[in-house]
C-alpha cells in the first residue's frame, strides 16, 4: 500500500485562506498545518519506507511482490480492510444448555434415520 500524507505549511496557503486552513489555530504552533506521514506499507502491514513527516519529499521503497500471496489468508476484521457490510460478528452471551433435543428435520427423516424419543 502506498499512503500519501499531505504536507502543508502556513507559508503554502494564500493569506486570505490561512485562518480557515488553520482551523482556528493561530501563532507559530500552527505553521505546519498537515504533517505528512507518507510511506509504503508491505503486504504484512510493516513499513517498507517511511513514514515521513514534517517535510516535503518523495518516498522510495523496494518490495518483494512474491510476499503478496502469503498474506491473502490474513483476515483483517478491524483494520482499514474492515467491511461491515460483508463481515459481522455477533457474540451471544445468553446461557445455553450443553445438550438440547430438537425435533426431527424432514431431511433427516428422508435419509432413513430414526428419531428416538428421550425423557
TIVO-2410 file (N, C-alpha, C; in nm, 3 decimals):
# residues 119
REC num residu      c1      c2      c3 atome chaine
REC   1      X   0.085  -0.116   0.000     N      A
REC   1      X   0.000   0.000   0.000    CA      A
REC   1      X   0.090   0.123   0.000     C      A
REC   2      X   0.049   0.218  -0.077     N      A
REC   2      X   0.120   0.345  -0.081    CA      A
REC   2      X   0.028   0.448  -0.016     C      A
REC   3      X   0.079   0.514   0.086     N      A
REC   3      X  -0.001   0.618   0.151    CA      A
REC   3      X   0.068   0.752   0.131     C      A
REC   4      X  -0.006   0.844   0.078     N      A
REC   4      X   0.046   0.978   0.052    CA      A
REC   4      X  -0.018   1.075   0.150     C      A
REC   5      X   0.058   1.109   0.252     N      A
REC   5      X   0.009   1.204   0.352    CA      A
REC   5      X   0.047   1.345   0.310     C      A
REC   6      X  -0.050   1.433   0.308     N      A
REC   6      X  -0.026   1.570   0.264    CA      A
REC   6      X   0.059   1.646   0.365     C      A
REC   7      X   0.156   1.718   0.311     N      A
REC   7      X   0.238   1.807   0.394    CA      A
REC   7      X   0.205   1.949   0.353     C      A
REC   8      X   0.163   2.030   0.449     N      A
REC   8      X   0.120   2.167   0.420    CA      A
REC   8      X   0.163   2.258   0.533     C      A
REC   9      X   0.229   2.365   0.497     N      A
REC   9      X   0.267   2.465   0.597    CA      A
REC   9      X   0.185   2.591   0.572     C      A
REC  10      X   0.184   2.680   0.670     N      A
REC  10      X   0.112   2.806   0.657    CA      A
REC  10      X   0.165   2.890   0.542     C      A
REC  11      X   0.294   2.877   0.510     N      A
REC  11      X   0.354   2.953   0.401    CA      A
REC  11      X   0.302   2.910   0.264     C      A
REC  12      X   0.246   2.790   0.254     N      A
REC  12      X   0.195   2.738   0.126    CA      A
REC  12      X   0.050   2.782   0.099     C      A
REC  13      X  -0.016   2.840   0.197     N      A
REC  13      X  -0.157   2.875   0.186    CA      A
REC  13      X  -0.170   3.025   0.159     C      A
REC  14      X  -0.256   3.063   0.062     N      A
REC  14      X  -0.278   3.206   0.039    CA      A
REC  14      X  -0.329   3.274   0.166     C      A
REC  15      X  -0.289   3.396   0.187     N      A
REC  15      X  -0.320   3.471   0.309    CA      A
REC  15      X  -0.469   3.475   0.339     C      A
REC  16      X  -0.553   3.490   0.234     N      A
REC  16      X  -0.698   3.501   0.257    CA      A
REC  16      X  -0.761   3.368   0.301     C      A
REC  17      X  -0.691   3.256   0.285     N      A
REC  17      X  -0.742   3.126   0.326    CA      A
REC  17      X  -0.673   3.071   0.451     C      A
REC  18      X  -0.575   3.144   0.500     N      A
REC  18      X  -0.492   3.092   0.609    CA      A
REC  18      X  -0.571   3.065   0.737     C      A
REC  19      X  -0.659   3.156   0.776     N      A
REC  19      X  -0.735   3.135   0.900    CA      A
REC  19      X  -0.823   3.009   0.890     C      A
REC  20      X  -0.887   2.989   0.777     N      A
REC  20      X  -0.970   2.870   0.758    CA      A
REC  20      X  -0.884   2.744   0.755     C      A
REC  21      X  -0.766   2.751   0.694     N      A
REC  21      X  -0.677   2.635   0.686    CA      A
REC  21      X  -0.624   2.596   0.823     C      A
REC  22      X  -0.606   2.695   0.909     N      A
REC  22      X  -0.554   2.667   1.044    CA      A
REC  22      X  -0.662   2.610   1.135     C      A
REC  23      X  -0.784   2.616   1.096     N      A
REC  23      X  -0.892   2.562   1.179    CA      A
REC  23      X  -0.907   2.635   1.310     C      A
REC  24      X  -0.884   2.764   1.310     N      A
REC  24      X  -0.897   2.844   1.431    CA      A
REC  24      X  -0.768   2.857   1.510     C      A
REC  25      X  -0.663   2.778   1.478     N      A
REC  25      X  -0.535   2.790   1.548    CA      A
REC  25      X  -0.460   2.911   1.495     C      A
REC  26      X  -0.392   2.980   1.585     N      A
REC  26      X  -0.310   3.093   1.543    CA      A
REC  26      X  -0.174   3.083   1.608     C      A
REC  27      X  -0.077   3.151   1.551     N      A
REC  27      X   0.057   3.152   1.608    CA      A
REC  27      X   0.149   3.054   1.540     C      A
REC  28      X   0.274   3.050   1.590     N      A
REC  28      X   0.378   2.967   1.529    CA      A
REC  28      X   0.351   2.818   1.543     C      A
REC  29      X   0.276   2.778   1.647     N      A
REC  29      X   0.248   2.636   1.667    CA      A
REC  29      X   0.168   2.577   1.551     C      A
REC  30      X   0.102   2.663   1.473     N      A
REC  30      X   0.019   2.616   1.362    CA      A
REC  30      X   0.090   2.635   1.228     C      A
REC  31      X   0.222   2.655   1.226     N      A
REC  31      X   0.291   2.676   1.099    CA      A
REC  31      X   0.287   2.552   1.011     C      A
REC  32      X   0.288   2.432   1.071     N      A
REC  32      X   0.268   2.308   0.995    CA      A
REC  32      X   0.122   2.270   1.011     C      A
REC  33      X   0.046   2.280   0.902     N      A
REC  33      X  -0.097   2.253   0.907    CA      A
REC  33      X  -0.128   2.105   0.886     C      A
REC  34      X  -0.056   2.040   0.797     N      A
REC  34      X  -0.069   1.896   0.773    CA      A
REC  34      X   0.071   1.836   0.781     C      A
REC  35      X   0.096   1.740   0.870     N      A
REC  35      X   0.232   1.692   0.894    CA      A
REC  35      X   0.285   1.588   0.797     C      A
REC  36      X   0.206   1.544   0.701     N      A
REC  36      X   0.257   1.443   0.607    CA      A
REC  36      X   0.228   1.304   0.657     C      A
REC  37      X   0.330   1.219   0.658     N      A
REC  37      X   0.313   1.081   0.700    CA      A
REC  37      X   0.314   0.984   0.585     C      A
REC  38      X   0.372   1.024   0.473     N      A
REC  38      X   0.376   0.937   0.356    CA      A
REC  38      X   0.465   0.817   0.379     C      A
REC  39      X   0.432   0.707   0.313     N      A
REC  39      X   0.514   0.587   0.325    CA      A
REC  39      X   0.462   0.475   0.237     C      A
REC  40      X   0.534   0.365   0.243     N      A
REC  40      X   0.498   0.244   0.170    CA      A
REC  40      X   0.486   0.132   0.272     C      A
REC  41      X   0.374   0.060   0.268     N      A
REC  41      X   0.347  -0.046   0.364    CA      A
REC  41      X   0.341  -0.178   0.289     C      A
REC  42      X   0.413  -0.278   0.340     N      A
REC  42      X   0.417  -0.410   0.278    CA      A
REC  42      X   0.290  -0.488   0.301     C      A
REC  43      X   0.277  -0.603   0.236     N      A
REC  43      X   0.154  -0.683   0.248    CA      A
REC  43      X   0.128  -0.736   0.388     C      A
REC  44      X   0.230  -0.740   0.473     N      A
REC  44      X   0.212  -0.786   0.611    CA      A
REC  44      X   0.185  -0.672   0.708     C      A
REC  45      X   0.174  -0.549   0.657     N      A
REC  45      X   0.146  -0.434   0.742    CA      A
REC  45      X   0.268  -0.364   0.796     C      A
REC  46      X   0.388  -0.411   0.765     N      A
REC  46      X   0.510  -0.345   0.814    CA      A
REC  46      X   0.550  -0.233   0.716     C      A
REC  47      X   0.617  -0.132   0.771     N      A
REC  47      X   0.663  -0.021   0.689    CA      A
REC  47      X   0.780  -0.066   0.603     C      A
REC  48      X   0.770  -0.045   0.472     N      A
REC  48      X   0.880  -0.070   0.380    CA      A
REC  48      X   0.963   0.057   0.369     C      A
REC  49      X   0.897   0.171   0.367     N      A
REC  49      X   0.963   0.301   0.365    CA      A
REC  49      X   0.873   0.400   0.439     C      A
REC  50      X   0.937   0.487   0.518     N      A
REC  50      X   0.861   0.587   0.591    CA      A
REC  50      X   0.812   0.533   0.724     C      A
REC  51      X   0.720   0.597   0.788     N      A
REC  51      X   0.651   0.715   0.740    CA      A
REC  51      X   0.738   0.839   0.752     C      A
REC  52      X   0.720   0.928   0.657     N      A
REC  52      X   0.797   1.053   0.654    CA      A
REC  52      X   0.701   1.167   0.687     C      A
REC  53      X   0.735   1.244   0.787     N      A
REC  53      X   0.653   1.357   0.826    CA      A
REC  53      X   0.736   1.483   0.840     C      A
REC  54      X   0.667   1.593   0.845     N      A
REC  54      X   0.726   1.726   0.865    CA      A
REC  54      X   0.829   1.764   0.759     C      A
REC  55      X   0.813   1.709   0.638     N      A
REC  55      X   0.897   1.755   0.527    CA      A
REC  55      X   0.832   1.715   0.396     C      A
REC  56      X   0.863   1.792   0.293     N      A
REC  56      X   0.814   1.762   0.159    CA      A
REC  56      X   0.920   1.680   0.088     C      A
REC  57      X   0.887   1.555   0.052     N      A
REC  57      X   0.986   1.465  -0.006    CA      A
REC  57      X   0.917   1.358  -0.090     C      A
REC  58      X   0.996   1.279  -0.159     N      A
REC  58      X   0.947   1.163  -0.233    CA      A
REC  58      X   0.995   1.039  -0.158     C      A
REC  59      X   0.905   0.943  -0.140     N      A
REC  59      X   0.937   0.821  -0.067    CA      A
REC  59      X   0.961   0.708  -0.167     C      A
REC  60      X   1.073   0.637  -0.149     N      A
REC  60      X   1.107   0.524  -0.235    CA      A
REC  60      X   1.118   0.398  -0.149     C      A
REC  61      X   1.085   0.284  -0.208     N      A
REC  61      X   1.099   0.159  -0.135    CA      A
REC  61      X   1.099   0.040  -0.230     C      A
REC  62      X   1.162  -0.068  -0.186     N      A
REC  62      X   1.166  -0.193  -0.263    CA      A
REC  62      X   1.081  -0.296  -0.191     C      A
REC  63      X   0.996  -0.366  -0.269     N      A
REC  63      X   0.912  -0.468  -0.210    CA      A
REC  63      X   0.927  -0.598  -0.286     C      A
REC  64      X   0.917  -0.707  -0.214     N      A
REC  64      X   0.918  -0.841  -0.274    CA      A
REC  64      X   0.773  -0.876  -0.306     C      A
REC  65      X   0.734  -0.869  -0.434     N      A
REC  65      X   0.596  -0.893  -0.473    CA      A
REC  65      X   0.554  -1.038  -0.453     C      A
REC  66      X   0.649  -1.128  -0.435     N      A
REC  66      X   0.615  -1.268  -0.406    CA      A
REC  66      X   0.554  -1.285  -0.268     C      A
REC  67      X   0.564  -1.182  -0.184     N      A
REC  67      X   0.506  -1.188  -0.049    CA      A
REC  67      X   0.355  -1.165  -0.049     C      A
REC  68      X   0.303  -1.109  -0.157     N      A
REC  68      X   0.160  -1.076  -0.162    CA      A
REC  68      X   0.073  -1.199  -0.142     C      A
REC  69      X   0.094  -1.311  -0.215     N      A
REC  69      X   0.007  -1.428  -0.194    CA      A
REC  69      X   0.014  -1.485  -0.052     C      A
REC  70      X   0.125  -1.465   0.017     N      A
REC  70      X   0.138  -1.516   0.153    CA      A
REC  70      X   0.040  -1.448   0.248     C      A
REC  71      X  -0.002  -1.327   0.216     N      A
REC  71      X  -0.089  -1.251   0.305    CA      A
REC  71      X  -0.237  -1.263   0.268     C      A
REC  72      X  -0.271  -1.335   0.161     N      A
REC  72      X  -0.411  -1.349   0.123    CA      A
REC  72      X  -0.493  -1.419   0.230     C      A
REC  73      X  -0.431  -1.501   0.311     N      A
REC  73      X  -0.504  -1.573   0.415    CA      A
REC  73      X  -0.530  -1.490   0.538     C      A
REC  74      X  -0.478  -1.370   0.545     N      A
REC  74      X  -0.497  -1.284   0.660    CA      A
REC  74      X  -0.636  -1.222   0.657     C      A
REC  75      X  -0.707  -1.232   0.767     N      A
REC  75      X  -0.840  -1.172   0.777    CA      A
REC  75      X  -0.830  -1.050   0.867     C      A
REC  76      X  -0.841  -0.935   0.807     N      A
REC  76      X  -0.831  -0.809   0.879    CA      A
REC  76      X  -0.972  -0.760   0.912     C      A
REC  77      X  -1.021  -0.792   1.030     N      A
REC  77      X  -1.158  -0.756   1.066    CA      A
REC  77      X  -1.169  -0.622   1.137     C      A
REC  78      X  -1.057  -0.560   1.170     N      A
REC  78      X  -1.064  -0.435   1.243    CA      A
REC  78      X  -0.984  -0.323   1.177     C      A
REC  79      X  -0.902  -0.353   1.079     N      A
REC  79      X  -0.819  -0.252   1.016    CA      A
REC  79      X  -0.888  -0.182   0.901     C      A
REC  80      X  -0.809  -0.127   0.811     N      A
REC  80      X  -0.868  -0.048   0.703    CA      A
REC  80      X  -0.935  -0.134   0.596     C      A
REC  81      X  -0.916  -0.267   0.601     N      A
REC  81      X  -0.988  -0.355   0.512    CA      A
REC  81      X  -1.121  -0.402   0.571     C      A
REC  82      X  -1.156  -0.352   0.687     N      A
REC  82      X  -1.280  -0.392   0.753    CA      A
REC  82      X  -1.399  -0.361   0.663     C      A
REC  83      X  -1.485  -0.461   0.644     N      A
REC  83      X  -1.604  -0.445   0.561    CA      A
REC  83      X  -1.725  -0.484   0.643     C      A
REC  84      X  -1.785  -0.391   0.719     N      A
REC  84      X  -1.901  -0.426   0.799    CA      A
REC  84      X  -2.021  -0.470   0.715     C      A
REC  85      X  -2.020  -0.437   0.586     N      A
REC  85      X  -2.129  -0.483   0.500    CA      A
REC  85      X  -2.112  -0.630   0.462     C      A
REC  86      X  -1.992  -0.686   0.482     N      A
REC  86      X  -1.964  -0.825   0.447    CA      A
REC  86      X  -1.941  -0.910   0.571     C      A
REC  87      X  -1.865  -0.859   0.667     N      A
REC  87      X  -1.828  -0.936   0.785    CA      A
REC  87      X  -1.895  -0.876   0.908     C      A
REC  88      X  -1.963  -0.960   0.983     N      A
REC  88      X  -2.029  -0.915   1.104    CA      A
REC  88      X  -2.012  -1.023   1.211     C      A
REC  89      X  -1.969  -0.986   1.328     N      A
REC  89      X  -1.950  -1.079   1.438    CA      A
REC  89      X  -2.054  -1.050   1.545     C      A
REC  90      X  -2.126  -1.153   1.585     N      A
REC  90      X  -2.224  -1.141   1.692    CA      A
REC  90      X  -2.184  -1.237   1.804     C      A
REC  91      X  -2.180  -1.187   1.925     N      A
REC  91      X  -2.150  -1.270   2.041    CA      A
REC  91      X  -2.276  -1.277   2.125     C      A
REC  92      X  -2.327  -1.400   2.140     N      A
REC  92      X  -2.449  -1.423   2.218    CA      A
REC  92      X  -2.407  -1.472   2.356     C      A
REC  93      X  -2.428  -1.392   2.457     N      A
REC  93      X  -2.382  -1.426   2.593    CA      A
REC  93      X  -2.492  -1.492   2.676     C      A
REC  94      X  -2.606  -1.520   2.613     N      A
REC  94      X  -2.712  -1.588   2.688    CA      A
REC  94      X  -2.668  -1.729   2.725     C      A
REC  95      X  -2.700  -1.776   2.848     N      A
REC  95      X  -2.663  -1.913   2.886    CA      A
REC  95      X  -2.740  -2.014   2.801     C      A
REC  96      X  -2.673  -2.124   2.770     N      A
REC  96      X  -2.734  -2.230   2.690    CA      A
REC  96      X  -2.701  -2.364   2.754     C      A
REC  97      X  -2.795  -2.458   2.745     N      A
REC  97      X  -2.766  -2.592   2.798    CA      A
REC  97      X  -2.665  -2.663   2.708     C      A
REC  98      X  -2.590  -2.758   2.765     N      A
REC  98      X  -2.492  -2.833   2.688    CA      A
REC  98      X  -2.557  -2.925   2.587     C      A
REC  99      X  -2.675  -2.978   2.621     N      A
REC  99      X  -2.745  -3.071   2.533    CA      A
REC  99      X  -2.886  -3.019   2.511     C      A
REC 100      X  -2.930  -3.020   2.386     N      A
REC 100      X  -3.067  -2.979   2.353    CA      A
REC 100      X  -3.123  -3.078   2.253     C      A
REC 101      X  -3.244  -3.131   2.281     N      A
REC 101      X  -3.309  -3.225   2.190    CA      A
REC 101      X  -3.398  -3.147   2.095     C      A
REC 102      X  -3.378  -3.168   1.966     N      A
REC 102      X  -3.454  -3.098   1.864    CA      A
REC 102      X  -3.548  -3.195   1.795     C      A
REC 103      X  -3.654  -3.142   1.740     N      A
REC 103      X  -3.745  -3.225   1.663    CA      A
REC 103      X  -3.676  -3.269   1.535     C      A
REC 104      X  -3.721  -3.382   1.483     N      A
REC 104      X  -3.663  -3.439   1.363    CA      A
REC 104      X  -3.690  -3.348   1.243     C      A
REC 105      X  -3.586  -3.320   1.168     N      A
REC 105      X  -3.599  -3.239   1.047    CA      A
REC 105      X  -3.643  -3.328   0.932     C      A
REC 106      X  -3.720  -3.277   0.835     N      A
REC 106      X  -3.766  -3.358   0.721    CA      A
REC 106      X  -3.651  -3.422   0.644     C      A
REC 107      X  -3.537  -3.354   0.629     N      A
REC 107      X  -3.425  -3.410   0.554    CA      A
REC 107      X  -3.368  -3.531   0.625     C      A
REC 108      X  -3.370  -3.531   0.759     N      A
REC 108      X  -3.319  -3.645   0.835    CA      A
REC 108      X  -3.411  -3.764   0.817     C      A
REC 109      X  -3.543  -3.740   0.820     N      A
REC 109      X  -3.639  -3.849   0.802    CA      A
REC 109      X  -3.627  -3.909   0.663     C      A
REC 110      X  -3.606  -3.827   0.562     N      A
REC 110      X  -3.594  -3.875   0.424    CA      A
REC 110      X  -3.469  -3.960   0.407     C      A
REC 111      X  -3.366  -3.934   0.485     N      A
REC 111      X  -3.242  -4.011   0.474    CA      A
REC 111      X  -3.253  -4.146   0.543     C      A
REC 112      X  -3.364  -4.173   0.613     N      A
REC 112      X  -3.385  -4.303   0.675    CA      A
REC 112      X  -3.338  -4.311   0.818     C      A
REC 113      X  -3.302  -4.199   0.879     N      A
REC 113      X  -3.260  -4.203   1.018    CA      A
REC 113      X  -3.383  -4.206   1.108     C      A
REC 114      X  -3.375  -4.281   1.215     N      A
REC 114      X  -3.487  -4.294   1.307    CA      A
REC 114      X  -3.466  -4.200   1.425     C      A
REC 115      X  -3.571  -4.135   1.464     N      A
REC 115      X  -3.567  -4.047   1.581    CA      A
REC 115      X  -3.622  -4.124   1.700     C      A
REC 116      X  -3.551  -4.124   1.810     N      A
REC 116      X  -3.596  -4.194   1.930    CA      A
REC 116      X  -3.633  -4.090   2.034     C      A
REC 117      X  -3.750  -4.103   2.091     N      A
REC 117      X  -3.794  -4.011   2.195    CA      A
REC 117      X  -3.710  -4.033   2.321     C      A
REC 118      X  -3.676  -3.927   2.386     N      A
REC 118      X  -3.598  -3.933   2.511    CA      A
REC 118      X  -3.672  -3.857   2.619     C      A
REC 119      X  -3.650  -3.895   2.741     N      A
REC 119      X  -3.712  -3.824   2.854    CA      A
REC 119      X  -3.613  -3.736   2.921     C      A
***
